[in-house]
């Protein structure tokens, strides 16, 4: 997975994607999702590193079955809230 962390005024913003979706655009009929390298490209990360980052962040954007799967498996995202696009999945996490 590719992991990118950014400090913002609102807290830590994390983006995580599977490497094979980087630079791709997906549609679901109602919306489209572009996995923009300017936002999603980051360092290779293990599942443990992604979980640690999600535990510290205020907001996270996740794209790809592995990235979203890790977030579901560790309780950050509920599977019912995952958006399906033609060819991938997307989830957002917000800590209030």
N, C-alpha and C positions, 0 to 999 in steps of 0.2 A: 504494500500500500504506500501511497505517497501522502506525507503529512506535512502541513504548513501551519505554523502558528504566527499570529500577528497580535501585537498589543494595541488595543484601542482605548478610547476614553471610557467605553462601556465595559471593558474587561478583555479577556483573552478570546480571540476569534480563531477557531480551528477549522481547517478544511482538510478533508481526507478523501482520496479517490483511489480506485483500482488503477494501476498503470495502463491497462488496455483501453480505458475510456477517456483518458486525457486527450483533449483536442477534438473530441467527438461531439456531435449534436444529436439529441434524441427527441422524439415527439410522442405525444400520446393523444393527438387529435385536438385537445383543448389548449395545450401548452407545449412549449419546447424548452429544452435544457441543453445549454452548451457548457461543456466541461472545459472552461477557459484556462489555458496554461498559466496566464497571469495571476489567476486566483488559486488554482488547485495544485500547480506544480510545487513539489516540495521534496523533502528527503525521504528515502526509503525507510519504512518503519515496520516494526513487528506489531503483532496484535497487542502485546503488552505495552508497547510505547504508545499506541493509539489509545488504549484504555486509560493510561496515565494522563494523557493530554486531555481526553474528554472529561476526566474527573476534575481537572483544573479550569476548564474553559467556561465562558459565559454563553457562547454561541458556537455551534458547529454546523457545518454543511458537509454531508457525506454522499458520495456517488459510487455506485458499483456494488455488486453482490457481496464481495468480501468486506468492504468498509462498512456497509450498512449492516451486514450480518454480525460483525463484531459489536457494533453499537446495540443491536437487539440482544445478543447473547449476554451482554453485561448490564442490561437494564437501563440504558440511556435513551433508547427509542422503543416504542411499542410497534410491533409488526403491523397493526391495523392502521398506523399513521404513515406508513411508507408509501410513497408515490411510485407507480410503475410507469416507465416510459418504454417505448419500443426498443428493447435491447438492454435496458438497465433499470436500476432502482435508485431513488433519491430520498434522503431524509434530512430534516433539520432538527437540531436540538437547541433548546433555549432554557437556561437555568434562571429562574426568577428568584 
